[in-house]
Amino acid sequence: MRRTYLLWVTAAAGLAVDQSTKAIAAVVVEGREPTHALGGTVTFSALRNSGAAGSFAPHATLVFTILACAVLA
């Protein structure tokens, strides 16, 4: 029971970090020229993925979501 709880807490934390960084990127980076940091070693730019699994099957995002839920069930 404790492992299942820890799994869900870890998944929720990962989802929260993922969505937070996406929201920050949408506000700070999107629609602007790439930003260089650390002397040009790191470049921040925004790109949109039009579909699931690295733009594979862009109209099948819902299918991938349903399959993932079925695997987790």
Number of C-alpha atoms within 10 A of each C-alpha: 6 6 8 9 10 11 12 11 12 12 12 12 12 12 11 12 12 11 12 12 11 14 12 11 15 13 11 13 17 15 11 11 10 12 12 12 10 7 7 9 7 10 11 16 15 16 11 7 11 13 15 16 12 9 13 12 13 13 12 14 16 12 12 15 12 12 12 11 10 9 8 7 6
